[in-house]
Amino acid sequence: MSKHLKRLAAPRAVQLHRKEHIWSVRPLPGPHPHSQTIPLCLVIRDYLSLCDTYREAKLIISQGDILVDGTQRKSHKFPCGLMDVISIPKLKTNYRILFNRKGRLTLVPISEKDAELKLCRVQNKTIIRKGKIQLNLHDGRNLLVPKNEYNTGDALRYSFKDKKINDVYKFEKGNVSLVTGGSHIGEIVTINNISIIHSSKPNLATLKSDKEFLTIADYVFPIGKTKPIISLPEVKMQ
């Protein structure tokens, strides 16, 4: 695999000027898909405009001034993705990474209190030794839970401070969700129905926003029960 990445070949989810320069930064392998990942140095330089050059961004990050999900990250190629929380203690600013209506990853300013929590979608769950249940989350985390009370597709409200699950938003009819793929990416919808397909084909979900539509169940990320519990990207009128 190449260690380099041209701007023209950069993922479309990353907001980047394509023709100003030739090269971009290839993120390290991580929990998020490459097509939905922003390298930490681009967050500092291009998204937040805290510096002008790649070298300056590397220096800021290497000094441990940037936190991702409450943890210092000193690699300028660290991959940041959906629902990750970027914190800059010296500036007292916090941001959450979400999709906007154009399918681009964007930074949403959040409060200090909101920066202590994160929504994590259950991608899979396994039974390990002694019958314990392990939840495999969308951001690469693995959590052990005493009871089998969470299902694939549910979103967990995880606290960085307490290192525990504070609440759960079920992947079920009536809950508010964010679409993370397909032609409706970035839309806030309500789950109307879930269809289980007994074959190799993916399960489907019927969703409703302005109109009703069908999408793959893996594209549905619950973010609340009757209303979103997280701040959402602003819709700018042209």
C-alpha positions in Angstrom: 0.0 0.0 0.0 1.3 3.5 -0.9 2.2 5.8 1.9 1.2 8.8 -0.2 -2.1 10.2 -1.3 -2.9 12.8 -4.0 -5.6 15.3 -3.4 -7.6 14.3 -6.5 -7.7 10.8 -5.1 -8.7 11.8 -1.5 -12.0 10.6 -0.2 -15.0 12.7 -1.2 -16.2 12.8 2.4 -13.1 15.0 3.3 -13.5 18.7 2.7 -10.4 19.6 0.9 -9.4 21.9 -2.0 -8.5 19.5 -4.8 -6.4 21.7 -7.2 -4.5 24.1 -4.9 -1.7 21.5 -4.3 -0.9 18.0 -5.5 -0.5 16.0 -2.3 -2.6 15.3 0.7 -2.1 13.1 3.8 -2.9 9.5 3.9 -4.4 8.5 7.3 -3.1 5.5 9.3 -5.2 2.4 9.3 -7.8 2.5 12.0 -11.4 1.8 13.1 -13.1 4.0 10.5 -13.2 3.2 6.8 -10.6 5.0 4.7 -13.3 6.7 2.7 -14.8 8.3 5.9 -11.6 9.3 7.7 -9.9 12.7 8.2 -6.2 12.7 9.3 -5.7 14.7 12.4 -3.3 17.2 10.7 -6.0 18.1 8.2 -8.5 18.7 11.1 -6.0 21.2 12.6 -4.8 22.9 9.3 -7.7 22.8 6.9 -10.8 22.5 9.1 -10.0 24.6 12.1 -7.3 26.9 10.4 -5.1 26.8 13.5 -2.0 26.9 11.4 -0.9 27.5 7.8 1.4 24.7 7.0 1.7 20.9 7.3 4.9 21.4 9.4 3.1 23.6 11.9 0.2 21.1 12.2 2.7 18.3 13.0 4.3 20.4 15.7 1.0 21.3 17.4 -0.1 17.7 17.4 3.3 16.3 18.6 3.2 18.5 21.6 0.0 16.7 22.8 -2.3 19.7 22.5 -5.0 17.8 20.7 -7.3 15.2 22.3 -9.4 12.7 20.4 -12.1 11.1 22.5 -10.4 12.4 25.6 -7.0 10.9 24.8 -3.9 12.7 23.6 -2.9 11.8 20.1 0.5 12.7 18.9 0.5 11.2 15.4 -0.4 13.7 12.7 -1.9 10.9 10.6 -4.2 9.6 13.3 -7.6 8.7 11.7 -10.6 10.7 12.9 -14.1 9.7 11.9 -17.9 9.7 12.6 -18.8 10.7 16.1 -15.2 11.3 17.3 -14.8 14.2 19.7 -11.9 16.6 19.0 -10.9 18.7 22.1 -8.3 21.5 22.3 -8.0 22.3 26.1 -5.8 25.4 25.6 -8.5 27.0 23.5 -11.3 25.5 25.5 -13.0 24.3 22.3 -14.6 21.0 21.5 -16.0 19.5 18.2 -17.8 16.4 17.1 -17.3 14.9 13.6 -20.6 14.3 11.8 -21.9 14.1 8.2 -23.6 17.1 6.7 -26.3 17.0 4.0 -23.7 16.8 1.2 -22.1 13.7 2.7 -19.0 15.5 3.8 -17.5 15.1 7.2 -17.7 18.3 9.2 -16.9 19.6 12.7 -19.8 20.6 14.9 -18.9 22.8 17.9 -20.1 21.3 21.2 -20.0 22.3 24.9 -17.6 21.0 27.5 -20.3 18.8 28.9 -21.2 17.3 25.5 -17.5 16.6 24.9 -17.5 14.0 27.8 -19.8 11.6 25.9 -19.9 9.8 22.6 -22.5 7.8 20.7 -21.1 4.4 19.6 -23.0 2.0 17.3 -22.9 -1.7 18.1 -21.5 -3.3 14.9 -21.3 -6.8 16.3 -21.3 -8.8 19.5 -19.5 -12.0 20.5 -19.5 -14.4 23.4 -16.0 -14.9 24.8 -14.6 -17.0 27.6 -16.8 -17.7 30.7 -19.9 -16.6 28.7 -19.1 -12.9 28.8 -20.6 -10.6 26.2 -18.3 -8.4 24.2 -19.7 -5.5 22.2 -17.7 -4.5 19.1 -18.4 -0.8 18.4 -18.1 1.3 15.2 -15.1 3.2 16.5 -13.0 0.1 17.2 -13.8 -0.1 20.9 -14.6 -3.4 22.6 -16.7 -3.4 25.7 -17.6 -6.2 28.1 -21.1 -6.1 29.5 -22.6 -8.4 32.2 -25.9 -9.0 30.4 -27.0 -9.6 26.9 -29.2 -6.5 26.7 -27.8 -4.7 23.6 -28.4 -5.6 20.0 -26.6 -5.0 16.8 -27.5 -1.5 15.5 -28.2 0.0 18.9 -26.3 3.2 19.8 -24.6 3.5 23.2 -24.1 6.7 25.1 -20.5 6.2 26.3 -18.9 8.4 28.9 -15.1 9.0 28.6 -14.9 10.1 32.2 -16.6 7.1 33.8 -15.6 4.6 31.1 -19.1 3.2 31.1 -22.4 3.1 29.2 -24.9 5.7 30.5 -27.8 5.1 28.1 -28.8 3.2 25.0 -30.8 4.2 21.9 -32.4 1.2 20.3 -32.4 0.4 16.7 -36.2 0.2 16.6 -39.3 1.8 15.2 -39.9 5.4 16.3 -36.3 6.4 17.2 -34.5 9.3 15.6 -31.5 8.4 13.5 -28.7 9.8 11.3 -28.2 8.3 7.9 -24.5 7.5 7.3 -24.5 6.2 3.8 -26.3 6.2 0.4 -28.0 9.0 -1.4 -29.7 10.3 1.8 -26.5 10.6 3.8 -26.5 13.2 6.5 -30.3 13.3 6.9 -32.0 13.1 10.2 -34.9 10.6 10.0 -37.3 8.5 12.1 -37.3 4.7 11.8 -40.7 3.5 10.5 -39.9 -0.2 9.9 -37.0 -2.7 9.9 -37.1 -5.6 7.5 -34.9 -8.7 8.3 -33.7 -10.3 5.1 -33.0 -14.0 5.5 -30.3 -14.3 2.9 -26.9 -12.9 2.1 -28.5 -9.5 1.2 -28.4 -6.7 3.8 -31.3 -5.9 6.1 -33.4 -2.9 5.1 -34.9 0.0 7.1 -37.9 2.2 6.1 -37.2 5.7 7.2 -39.1 9.0 7.1 -38.0 12.6 7.0 -39.8 14.8 4.5 -40.7 11.7 2.6 -40.5 7.9 3.2 -37.6 6.0 1.7 -35.8 2.7 2.0 -32.1 2.2 2.8 -29.7 -0.4 4.1 -30.0 -1.0 7.9 -26.2 -0.6 8.4 -26.6 3.1 7.2 -28.9 3.9 10.2 -27.2 5.4 13.3 -29.7 6.0 16.2 -29.0 9.4 17.9 -32.0 9.7 20.2 -35.5 8.6 21.1 -37.8 11.5 20.2 -35.2 14.1 19.4 -31.4 14.1 18.7 -29.3 14.2 21.9 -26.3 15.7 20.0 -25.7 19.0 18.3 -26.2 18.7 14.5 -24.5 20.6 11.6 -26.0 23.9 10.8 -27.9 24.1 7.5 -26.5 27.2 5.6 -29.0 28.9 3.3 -27.6 30.1 -0.1 
